Amino acid sequence: MPKRNSFSLWMAQIRANFLVLAVFLVLIGLAVAYKYQEPHLQFNWFHGILLILGVVSAHISVNLFNEYSDYRTKIDFNTHRTPFSGGSGMLTQGLIKPHQVLRVAILTLVLAFGAGLYFALVSHWTILLFSVIGALTILFYSDYLARYMLGEFFCGLTLGTFVVLGTYIAMNVTPGMHFFELLPAEVILISIPPGILTSLLLFLNEFPDAEADRSGGRNHLVIRFGFRKAALIYITGLVFTFGTIVLMPLLGYSSYWLYLALVPLPLAVQASIVAFQYNGDIQKIIPALGNNVITVLGVDLLLAVGVYIGI
């Protein structure tokens, strides 16, 4: 096997191929921010890029803290790794040192929080609230939230809904605005599907890891309810996701271009069928994991595109 260079090792360690999720979430927020921007104002591209860098840093941080925790608790040594779950394997293979992962996890968390603090100062204090909740989720997800069936909810909230809402606030809100005047109804509603989808991304990826996670002391929703009920929870989450997208134009909250986000629906249906039929079979559920990833990324990207085209 050819020796891998440090760059490729760290790209695998931070799971770079999944970081596009953070970018797409910010794009949704930027699209609605552009839609509601005051006509006399220019779009602040520097702030847009800074938001992307901050959210990507937060995503890297939670990935690294999770891998460090899984290595320390021996979960990664018992995991059935798939292309979509089970971690990168860099630590268990000895390719990167645990203390290096911890240092970069802390560094990226500081960078993400610094970006949040900047926007709290130049836009609105609610960004600081989002940043604090996000930072606590990153720090406590693996060792605490995932042990008490709270991990899926807080990951969806912070790396989903809060990113969309926070991006809009950072781009369009001024410090003196009243809290209840911050967010148009469309922005609140459009932040719901990305939050659910991020939760479902984590949730379905927990199916192959359930036994390893149980041995490491975790008690997430898949462990608590079992595979069959967890599959029904997954399907219910998809129904709420696509139901929200369908209802928004019908109720007059968005243009019908938002229906572009329904394009990945067939993949979501396929993932649901496989998850329900083969929920306990690690090998047979892998296609569902892949379809789920494409569904999440596809819906998020097409939400941003639909909002932008519909302006």
C-alpha positions in Angstrom: 0.0 0.0 0.0 1.5 3.4 -1.0 2.3 5.7 1.9 -0.3 8.5 2.3 0.9 12.1 2.8 -0.2 14.2 5.8 -2.7 16.2 3.8 -4.6 13.2 2.6 -4.5 11.7 6.1 -6.0 14.9 7.6 -8.6 15.2 4.9 -9.7 11.7 5.8 -9.5 12.5 9.5 -11.8 15.5 9.3 -14.1 13.6 6.9 -13.7 16.4 4.3 -16.2 14.8 1.9 -19.0 15.4 4.4 -18.1 19.1 5.1 -20.1 20.1 2.1 -23.2 19.8 4.3 -22.0 22.9 6.3 -21.5 24.9 3.0 -25.0 24.0 1.7 -26.6 25.0 5.1 -25.0 28.4 4.9 -26.1 28.8 1.3 -29.7 28.3 2.4 -29.3 31.1 4.9 -27.5 33.3 2.4 -30.3 32.8 -0.2 -33.1 33.9 2.2 -30.9 36.8 3.5 -30.4 38.0 -0.1 -34.2 37.7 -0.7 -35.1 39.9 2.3 -32.1 42.3 2.1 -33.0 46.0 2.0 -32.8 47.2 -1.6 -30.3 50.0 -0.8 -27.8 47.6 0.8 -25.0 45.7 -0.9 -24.6 41.9 -0.3 -21.6 41.4 2.0 -19.6 38.7 0.4 -16.9 38.9 3.1 -19.5 38.0 5.7 -20.8 35.2 3.6 -17.4 33.6 3.2 -16.6 34.1 6.9 -19.9 32.3 7.8 -19.0 29.4 5.6 -15.5 29.1 7.2 -17.0 29.4 10.7 -19.6 26.7 10.1 -17.1 24.4 8.4 -14.8 24.8 11.3 -17.6 23.9 13.7 -18.3 20.8 11.6 -14.7 19.8 11.6 -14.5 20.3 15.4 -17.5 18.0 16.2 -16.1 15.3 13.8 -12.8 15.4 15.6 -14.1 15.5 19.1 -16.4 12.5 18.2 -13.5 10.5 16.8 -11.3 11.3 19.8 -14.1 10.1 22.1 -14.8 7.0 20.1 -11.1 6.1 20.2 -10.8 6.8 23.9 -13.9 4.7 24.8 -12.8 1.9 22.4 -16.0 2.3 20.4 -14.0 2.6 17.2 -12.3 -0.7 17.8 -15.6 -2.5 17.7 -17.3 -0.5 14.9 -18.3 -2.1 11.6 -17.0 0.7 9.4 -18.9 1.6 6.3 -18.3 4.4 3.7 -20.9 6.5 5.6 -20.4 5.6 9.3 -18.0 4.3 11.8 -15.4 7.1 11.7 -12.4 7.6 9.6 -10.2 4.8 11.1 -7.1 7.1 11.2 -6.7 6.8 15.0 -7.3 3.0 15.2 -4.8 2.5 12.5 -2.2 4.6 14.2 -1.9 7.0 11.3 -2.6 10.1 13.4 -2.0 10.6 17.1 -4.9 11.2 19.5 -3.4 14.3 21.0 -3.1 15.8 17.5 -6.8 15.2 16.9 -7.7 16.8 20.2 -5.6 19.9 19.5 -7.1 20.4 16.1 -10.6 19.8 17.5 -10.0 22.6 20.1 -8.5 24.9 17.5 -11.4 24.6 15.1 -13.9 25.1 17.9 -12.1 28.3 18.9 -12.1 29.5 15.3 -15.8 28.7 14.9 -16.7 30.4 18.2 -14.6 33.4 17.2 -16.6 33.8 14.0 -19.8 33.6 16.1 -18.6 36.2 18.5 -17.7 38.6 15.6 -21.2 38.3 14.2 -22.7 38.7 17.6 -20.9 42.1 17.8 -21.7 43.4 14.3 -25.2 41.9 13.8 -27.2 40.7 16.9 -26.6 39.1 20.3 -28.7 36.0 19.3 -25.7 34.8 17.3 -23.8 34.5 20.6 -26.7 32.4 22.0 -26.5 30.1 18.9 -22.7 29.9 19.2 -22.8 29.0 22.9 -25.4 26.3 22.3 -23.4 25.0 19.3 -20.1 25.0 21.2 -21.7 23.1 24.1 -23.2 20.6 21.7 -19.7 20.0 20.1 -18.1 19.5 23.5 -20.7 17.3 25.1 -22.2 15.4 22.2 -20.1 12.3 22.3 -19.7 11.8 26.1 -23.1 13.1 27.3 -25.8 13.9 24.8 -25.4 10.6 22.9 -25.8 8.8 26.2 -29.2 10.3 27.0 -31.0 10.3 23.6 -30.3 14.0 23.0 -27.5 13.8 20.4 -29.7 13.6 17.3 -31.8 16.6 18.4 -29.0 18.9 19.3 -27.0 18.0 16.2 -30.0 18.8 14.0 -30.7 22.0 15.9 -27.1 23.3 15.8 -25.8 21.9 12.5 -29.0 22.5 10.7 -31.7 24.9 11.9 -29.3 27.3 13.8 -27.0 27.6 10.8 -29.8 28.8 8.5 -31.3 31.1 11.1 -27.9 32.4 12.2 -26.7 33.0 8.7 -29.8 35.1 8.0 -29.4 37.1 11.2 -25.7 37.6 10.6 -26.3 39.0 7.1 -29.4 41.1 7.6 -30.0 42.0 11.2 -28.6 45.0 13.1 -27.8 45.1 16.8 -30.7 47.2 17.9 -33.5 45.1 16.4 -36.1 43.6 18.7 -35.9 39.9 19.1 -39.4 39.2 17.7 -38.6 41.2 14.6 -35.5 39.3 13.6 -36.9 36.5 11.4 -39.6 36.4 8.7 -41.9 33.4 8.8 -40.4 32.0 5.6 -36.9 31.9 7.2 -38.1 30.1 10.3 -40.1 27.5 8.2 -37.3 26.9 5.7 -34.9 26.2 8.6 -37.0 23.2 9.8 -36.2 20.7 6.9 -32.4 21.1 7.2 -32.6 20.6 10.9 -34.6 17.4 10.6 -32.3 16.2 7.8 -29.1 16.7 9.8 -30.7 14.7 12.6 -31.7 11.9 10.2 -28.2 11.9 8.7 -26.7 11.1 12.1 -29.7 8.9 13.1 -29.5 6.4 10.2 -25.7 6.3 10.4 -26.2 5.0 14.0 -27.8 1.8 12.8 -24.5 0.0 11.9 -22.8 1.5 15.0 -25.5 0.5 17.5 -23.8 -2.4 19.2 -20.4 -0.7 19.3 -22.1 2.4 20.7 -23.9 0.3 23.3 -20.6 -1.3 24.4 -19.2 2.2 24.9 -22.0 3.4 27.2 -24.1 5.3 24.7 -27.9 5.2 24.7 -29.0 7.0 21.5 -32.4 6.6 19.9 -31.5 3.5 17.9 -30.3 1.7 21.0 -33.3 2.8 23.0 -36.1 2.0 20.6 -34.5 -0.9 18.5 -34.0 -1.1 14.8 -37.7 -1.5 13.7 -39.1 1.4 15.7 -36.0 3.5 14.8 -36.7 2.9 11.1 -40.3 4.2 11.7 -38.9 7.3 13.4 -36.6 7.9 10.4 -39.5 7.6 8.0 -41.6 10.0 10.1 -38.8 12.5 10.0 -38.7 12.4 6.2 -42.5 12.8 6.1 -42.2 16.0 8.2 -39.3 17.2 6.1 -40.9 16.9 2.7 -44.3 17.8 4.1 -42.9 21.2 5.3 -41.4 21.8 1.8 -44.7 21.0 0.1 -46.8 23.2 2.4 -44.7 26.3 2.3 -45.6 27.4 -1.2 -49.2 26.2 -0.8 -49.6 28.5 2.3 -47.9 31.4 0.5 -44.7 31.4 2.5 -42.4 30.7 -0.5 -42.4 30.4 -4.3 -43.1 27.1 -6.0 -39.5 27.0 -7.0 -39.0 25.5 -3.6 -40.3 22.2 -5.0 -36.9 21.7 -6.6 -36.0 20.3 -3.2 -38.5 17.4 -3.8 -36.2 16.0 -6.6 -34.3 13.7 -4.1 -37.6 12.3 -2.8 -37.4 9.0 -4.7 -34.0 8.4 -3.0 -35.5 9.1 0.4 -38.3 6.6 -0.4 -35.7 4.0 -1.3 -33.7 4.7 1.9 -36.9 4.3 3.9 -37.9 1.0 2.4 -34.4 -0.5 2.9 -34.1 0.9 6.4 -37.5 -0.7 7.3 -36.8 -4.0 5.6 -33.2 -4.6 6.6 -32.7 -2.3 9.6 -30.6 -4.9 11.6 -28.5 -6.1 8.6 -25.4 -3.9 8.4 -24.5 -4.9 4.9 -27.9 -4.6 3.4 -28.6 -1.2 5.0 -25.5 0.4 3.4 -27.4 1.5 0.2 -29.9 3.3 2.5 -27.1 5.2 4.1 -25.8 6.3 0.7 -29.3 7.4 -0.5 -29.8 9.2 2.8 -26.6 11.2 2.4 -27.5 12.2 -1.2 -31.0 13.1 0.0 -29.8 15.3 2.8 -27.2 17.1 0.6 -29.5 17.3 -2.4 -32.5 18.8 -0.4 -30.3 21.4 1.3 -28.6 22.5 -1.9 -31.9 22.6 -3.8 -33.6 24.6 -1.0 -31.0 27.3 -1.5 -31.3 27.2 -5.3 -35.2 27.2 -5.1 -35.2 30.3 -2.8 -32.7 32.1 -5.0 -34.5 31.4 -8.3 -37.8 32.4 -6.7 -36.6 35.9 -5.7 
